Amino acid sequence: MRHNIIHDPAKISWILNHCDILHLGLSNQHGSYIVPVHYGFAQQDDGSFVIYIHGTGDGEKAAALDKEKSIGFETDHGHENLVYTPPSPTEFNPSFMSVIGNGVSERIKDPQAKANALKMIIHHYVAKSPVAIIPEEVKGINVWQIKVTNITGRVSSPTKSWQQALHISQSLNRGKHYNEDGALIYDDFADQPTDAASDNDSDASTGASENK
């Protein structure tokens, strides 16, 4: 078993909260394909998850969601940290977190349930909805719930903040840390953060209160 696979619902919820786009694995007459969608989710009392998505009601995605008994999904985040461990030129390890799983999709028809699902989607991206969601006004919107039957998370080459948030005991990769622009942000061998790292830390603490 891989040491970085996560089954804890609380940790999976944390990862889902930090991801932005869900990728659905669907199929049509041409074969399997992937559809990126916005999403929201809720965790039930028993720890299980329900994922909410919306879209047009007459496209291929809608047909697949209404037809298929089980669909796959994936979401990921955090590719901004790349660790290089010298001297090997192949020892590059990008940090990322992800969630994959399967579930059964069902179109939501009840207006109140539909409104609640739309609120979940909006609140995944903003702390406060910019408009009121009224059940009577969302009857024409197509919303589906995916009742998750199987789900796991994964964290690869965790950053220090992920390790603390998820209580990961996995050792941190030591080396030179680069951001997504290729700038050196930290050198474990020098034990001193670079100017870019200091700027990133400032940005993180500034945005912490805005985190979902």
C-alpha positions as a LaTeX table, in Angstrom:
\begin{tabular}{lrrr}
\hline
Residue & $x$ (\AA) & $y$ (\AA) & $z$ (\AA) \\
\hline
Met1 & 0.00 & 0.00 & 0.00 \\
Arg2 & 1.28 & 3.47 & $-0.85$ \\
His3 & 2.27 & 5.44 & 2.23 \\
Asn4 & 0.77 & 8.69 & 0.95 \\
Ile5 & $-2.81$ & 7.47 & 0.37 \\
Ile6 & $-5.36$ & 9.11 & 2.69 \\
His7 & $-8.60$ & 7.48 & 3.87 \\
Asp8 & $-9.44$ & 9.79 & 6.79 \\
Pro9 & $-12.67$ & 11.69 & 5.86 \\
Ala10 & $-11.56$ & 14.82 & 7.72 \\
Lys11 & $-8.31$ & 14.99 & 5.75 \\
Ile12 & $-10.09$ & 14.29 & 2.47 \\
Ser13 & $-12.50$ & 17.12 & 3.28 \\
Trp14 & $-9.53$ & 19.46 & 3.85 \\
Ile15 & $-8.09$ & 18.56 & 0.44 \\
Leu16 & $-11.47$ & 19.00 & $-1.28$ \\
Asn17 & $-11.75$ & 22.44 & 0.30 \\
His18 & $-8.43$ & 23.46 & $-1.24$ \\
Cys19 & $-9.18$ & 22.26 & $-4.78$ \\
Asp20 & $-11.10$ & 24.28 & $-7.35$ \\
Ile21 & $-12.05$ & 22.13 & $-10.34$ \\
Leu22 & $-13.51$ & 18.61 & $-10.35$ \\
His23 & $-12.86$ & 16.32 & $-13.33$ \\
Leu24 & $-15.63$ & 13.86 & $-14.14$ \\
Gly25 & $-14.90$ & 10.58 & $-15.91$ \\
Leu26 & $-17.82$ & 9.98 & $-18.31$ \\
Ser27 & $-18.42$ & 8.06 & $-21.52$ \\
Asn28 & $-20.31$ & 8.38 & $-24.79$ \\
Gln29 & $-20.45$ & 6.54 & $-28.10$ \\
His30 & $-16.83$ & 7.50 & $-28.80$ \\
Gly31 & $-15.46$ & 6.17 & $-25.51$ \\
Ser32 & $-14.35$ & 7.66 & $-22.20$ \\
Tyr33 & $-13.74$ & 11.38 & $-21.75$ \\
Ile34 & $-13.09$ & 13.94 & $-19.01$ \\
Val35 & $-15.24$ & 16.96 & $-18.15$ \\
Pro36 & $-14.01$ & 19.74 & $-15.82$ \\
Val37 & $-16.73$ & 21.28 & $-13.62$ \\
His38 & $-17.18$ & 23.59 & $-10.67$ \\
Tyr39 & $-18.38$ & 21.79 & $-7.58$ \\
Gly40 & $-19.44$ & 21.93 & $-3.97$ \\
Phe41 & $-19.63$ & 19.14 & $-1.46$ \\
Ala42 & $-21.06$ & 18.14 & 1.90 \\
Gln43 & $-19.90$ & 15.57 & 4.41 \\
Gln44 & $-22.61$ & 13.45 & 5.99 \\
Asp45 & $-22.84$ & 12.41 & 9.65 \\
Asp46 & $-21.41$ & 8.99 & 8.80 \\
Gly47 & $-18.37$ & 10.57 & 7.13 \\
Ser48 & $-19.55$ & 9.91 & 3.56 \\
Phe49 & $-19.51$ & 12.63 & 0.92 \\
Val50 & $-22.01$ & 14.10 & $-1.51$ \\
Ile51 & $-20.69$ & 16.23 & $-4.37$ \\
Tyr52 & $-22.86$ & 18.80 & $-6.14$ \\
Ile53 & $-22.45$ & 20.03 & $-9.72$ \\
His54 & $-24.63$ & 21.94 & $-12.19$ \\
Gly55 & $-24.85$ & 22.40 & $-15.94$ \\
Thr56 & $-27.09$ & 22.43 & $-18.97$ \\
Gly57 & $-29.80$ & 19.81 & $-19.03$ \\
Asp58 & $-29.56$ & 18.67 & $-22.65$ \\
Gly59 & $-25.85$ & 18.16 & $-23.38$ \\
Glu60 & $-23.63$ & 15.07 & $-23.41$ \\
Lys61 & $-22.64$ & 15.63 & $-19.80$ \\
Ala62 & $-26.27$ & 15.67 & $-18.68$ \\
Ala63 & $-27.03$ & 12.52 & $-20.68$ \\
Ala64 & $-24.06$ & 10.71 & $-19.15$ \\
Leu65 & $-24.89$ & 11.82 & $-15.61$ \\
Asp66 & $-28.49$ & 10.66 & $-16.03$ \\
Lys67 & $-27.54$ & 7.36 & $-17.67$ \\
Glu68 & $-24.39$ & 6.01 & $-16.04$ \\
Lys69 & $-24.72$ & 3.99 & $-12.86$ \\
Ser70 & $-21.26$ & 4.94 & $-11.61$ \\
Ile71 & $-18.91$ & 7.75 & $-12.57$ \\
Gly72 & $-15.34$ & 8.54 & $-11.64$ \\
Phe73 & $-14.02$ & 11.89 & $-10.46$ \\
Glu74 & $-10.72$ & 13.57 & $-9.61$ \\
Thr75 & $-9.51$ & 16.92 & $-8.33$ \\
Asp76 & $-6.03$ & 18.19 & $-7.49$ \\
His77 & $-4.19$ & 21.25 & $-6.25$ \\
Gly78 & $-0.85$ & 22.60 & $-5.14$ \\
His79 & 1.66 & 22.19 & $-7.94$ \\
Glu80 & 3.40 & 25.42 & $-6.95$ \\
Asn81 & 6.26 & 23.78 & $-5.00$ \\
Leu82 & 8.97 & 21.79 & $-6.78$ \\
Val83 & 11.77 & 20.20 & $-4.76$ \\
Tyr84 & 15.12 & 19.34 & $-6.32$ \\
Thr85 & 17.47 & 17.14 & $-4.32$ \\
Pro86 & 21.01 & 17.40 & $-5.72$ \\
Pro87 & 23.17 & 15.96 & $-7.11$ \\
Ser88 & 20.89 & 13.71 & $-9.21$ \\
Pro89 & 19.40 & 15.65 & $-12.16$ \\
Thr90 & 16.27 & 13.46 & $-12.03$ \\
Glu91 & 15.39 & 14.09 & $-8.39$ \\
Phe92 & 12.63 & 16.63 & $-9.03$ \\
Asn93 & 9.51 & 16.11 & $-6.90$ \\
Pro94 & 6.53 & 18.45 & $-7.41$ \\
Ser95 & 4.18 & 18.84 & $-4.45$ \\
Phe96 & 0.52 & 18.11 & $-5.04$ \\
Met97 & $-2.62$ & 16.98 & $-3.26$ \\
Ser98 & $-5.48$ & 15.12 & $-4.92$ \\
Val99 & $-8.73$ & 13.26 & $-4.37$ \\
Ile100 & $-10.11$ & 10.49 & $-6.59$ \\
Gly101 & $-13.23$ & 8.40 & $-6.26$ \\
Asn102 & $-16.43$ & 6.98 & $-7.67$ \\
Gly103 & $-20.05$ & 7.80 & $-7.09$ \\
Val104 & $-23.62$ & 7.50 & $-8.29$ \\
Ser105 & $-25.09$ & 10.62 & $-9.90$ \\
Glu106 & $-28.68$ & 11.70 & $-9.51$ \\
Arg107 & $-30.47$ & 14.74 & $-10.87$ \\
Ile108 & $-31.95$ & 16.89 & $-8.09$ \\
Lys109 & $-35.57$ & 17.80 & $-8.75$ \\
Asp110 & $-36.83$ & 19.20 & $-5.44$ \\
Pro111 & $-36.49$ & 23.03 & $-5.55$ \\
Gln112 & $-35.36$ & 23.35 & $-1.93$ \\
Ala113 & $-32.76$ & 20.59 & $-2.30$ \\
Lys114 & $-31.61$ & 22.20 & $-5.53$ \\
Ala115 & $-31.22$ & 25.58 & $-3.84$ \\
Asn116 & $-29.23$ & 24.01 & $-1.01$ \\
Ala117 & $-26.94$ & 22.29 & $-3.53$ \\
Leu118 & $-26.33$ & 25.55 & $-5.40$ \\
Lys119 & $-25.43$ & 27.24 & $-2.12$ \\
Met120 & $-22.86$ & 24.51 & $-1.51$ \\
Ile121 & $-21.32$ & 25.15 & $-4.92$ \\
Ile122 & $-21.17$ & 28.91 & $-4.42$ \\
His123 & $-19.79$ & 28.63 & $-0.88$ \\
His124 & $-16.98$ & 26.43 & $-2.15$ \\
Tyr125 & $-15.58$ & 29.49 & $-3.92$ \\
Val126 & $-16.74$ & 32.45 & $-1.83$ \\
Ala127 & $-17.43$ & 32.75 & 1.88 \\
Lys128 & $-20.69$ & 34.64 & 1.36 \\
Ser129 & $-23.08$ & 34.28 & $-1.56$ \\
Pro130 & $-23.41$ & 37.54 & $-3.53$ \\
Val131 & $-27.09$ & 36.80 & $-4.22$ \\
Ala132 & $-29.92$ & 35.05 & $-2.40$ \\
Ile133 & $-30.72$ & 31.54 & $-3.62$ \\
Ile134 & $-34.51$ & 31.22 & $-3.68$ \\
Pro135 & $-36.00$ & 27.77 & $-4.40$ \\
Glu136 & $-38.77$ & 29.15 & $-6.63$ \\
Glu137 & $-36.19$ & 30.86 & $-8.85$ \\
Val138 & $-33.92$ & 27.88 & $-9.48$ \\
Lys139 & $-36.47$ & 25.45 & $-10.90$ \\
Gly140 & $-34.96$ & 25.79 & $-14.37$ \\
Ile141 & $-31.38$ & 25.14 & $-13.27$ \\
Asn142 & $-30.02$ & 21.61 & $-13.68$ \\
Val143 & $-28.21$ & 20.28 & $-10.62$ \\
Trp144 & $-26.88$ & 16.81 & $-9.83$ \\
Gln145 & $-25.66$ & 15.19 & $-6.68$ \\
Ile146 & $-22.97$ & 12.52 & $-6.73$ \\
Lys147 & $-23.31$ & 10.17 & $-3.80$ \\
Val148 & $-19.73$ & 9.05 & $-3.27$ \\
Thr149 & $-19.22$ & 5.31 & $-2.94$ \\
Asn150 & $-15.43$ & 5.26 & $-2.88$ \\
Ile151 & $-12.96$ & 8.06 & $-2.19$ \\
Thr152 & $-9.29$ & 8.45 & $-1.30$ \\
Gly153 & $-6.90$ & 11.35 & $-1.02$ \\
Arg154 & $-3.22$ & 11.60 & $-1.75$ \\
Val155 & $-0.47$ & 14.03 & $-0.84$ \\
Ser156 & 2.88 & 13.87 & $-2.60$ \\
Ser157 & 5.99 & 15.72 & $-1.42$ \\
Pro158 & 3.98 & 17.70 & 1.17 \\
Thr159 & 4.90 & 21.25 & 2.05 \\
Lys160 & 5.39 & 22.17 & 5.69 \\
Ser161 & 1.95 & 23.79 & 5.90 \\
Trp162 & 0.24 & 20.70 & 4.46 \\
Gln163 & 2.14 & 18.47 & 6.83 \\
Gln164 & 0.92 & 20.52 & 9.79 \\
Ala165 & $-2.70$ & 20.78 & 8.59 \\
Leu166 & $-3.02$ & 17.09 & 7.75 \\
His167 & $-0.82$ & 15.78 & 10.58 \\
Ile168 & 1.36 & 13.95 & 8.09 \\
Ser169 & 4.33 & 12.13 & 9.56 \\
Gln170 & 5.93 & 11.62 & 6.15 \\
Ser171 & 9.39 & 13.17 & 6.04 \\
Leu172 & 9.67 & 16.34 & 4.03 \\
Asn173 & 11.79 & 16.16 & 0.89 \\
Arg174 & 14.95 & 18.12 & 1.52 \\
Gly175 & 16.53 & 20.12 & $-1.24$ \\
Lys176 & 16.03 & 23.29 & $-3.20$ \\
His177 & 12.40 & 24.43 & $-3.36$ \\
Tyr178 & 11.15 & 26.27 & $-6.45$ \\
Asn179 & 7.81 & 27.94 & $-7.12$ \\
Glu180 & 5.73 & 27.55 & $-10.29$ \\
Asp181 & 7.70 & 30.35 & $-11.98$ \\
Gly182 & 10.99 & 28.55 & $-11.42$ \\
Ala183 & 12.20 & 30.93 & $-8.71$ \\
Leu184 & 14.13 & 29.47 & $-5.77$ \\
Ile185 & 12.04 & 30.01 & $-2.63$ \\
Tyr186 & 13.93 & 27.90 & $-0.08$ \\
Asp187 & 17.17 & 25.94 & 0.18 \\
Asp188 & 17.12 & 23.32 & 2.94 \\
Phe189 & 20.88 & 23.00 & 2.74 \\
Ala190 & 21.37 & 26.71 & 3.30 \\
Asp191 & 18.66 & 26.72 & 6.03 \\
Gln192 & 17.66 & 30.23 & 5.03 \\
Pro193 & 14.56 & 31.28 & 3.07 \\
Thr194 & 15.12 & 33.35 & $-0.04$ \\
Asp195 & 13.44 & 36.69 & $-0.66$ \\
Ala196 & 10.84 & 34.92 & $-2.83$ \\
Ala197 & 9.99 & 32.58 & 0.04 \\
Ser198 & 9.53 & 35.50 & 2.42 \\
Asp199 & 7.15 & 37.12 & $-0.06$ \\
Asn200 & 5.19 & 33.85 & $-0.39$ \\
Asp201 & 4.91 & 33.45 & 3.38 \\
Ser202 & 3.54 & 36.97 & 3.63 \\
Asp203 & 0.98 & 36.25 & 0.92 \\
Ala204 & $-0.08$ & 33.02 & 2.65 \\
Ser205 & $-0.64$ & 34.65 & 6.01 \\
Thr206 & $-2.54$ & 37.49 & 4.37 \\
Gly207 & $-4.84$ & 35.08 & 2.56 \\
Ala208 & $-5.29$ & 32.66 & 5.44 \\
Ser209 & $-8.38$ & 34.44 & 6.75 \\
Glu210 & $-9.89$ & 34.25 & 3.26 \\
Asn211 & $-9.36$ & 30.50 & 2.92 \\
Lys212 & $-12.43$ & 28.37 & 2.33 \\
\hline
\end{tabular}
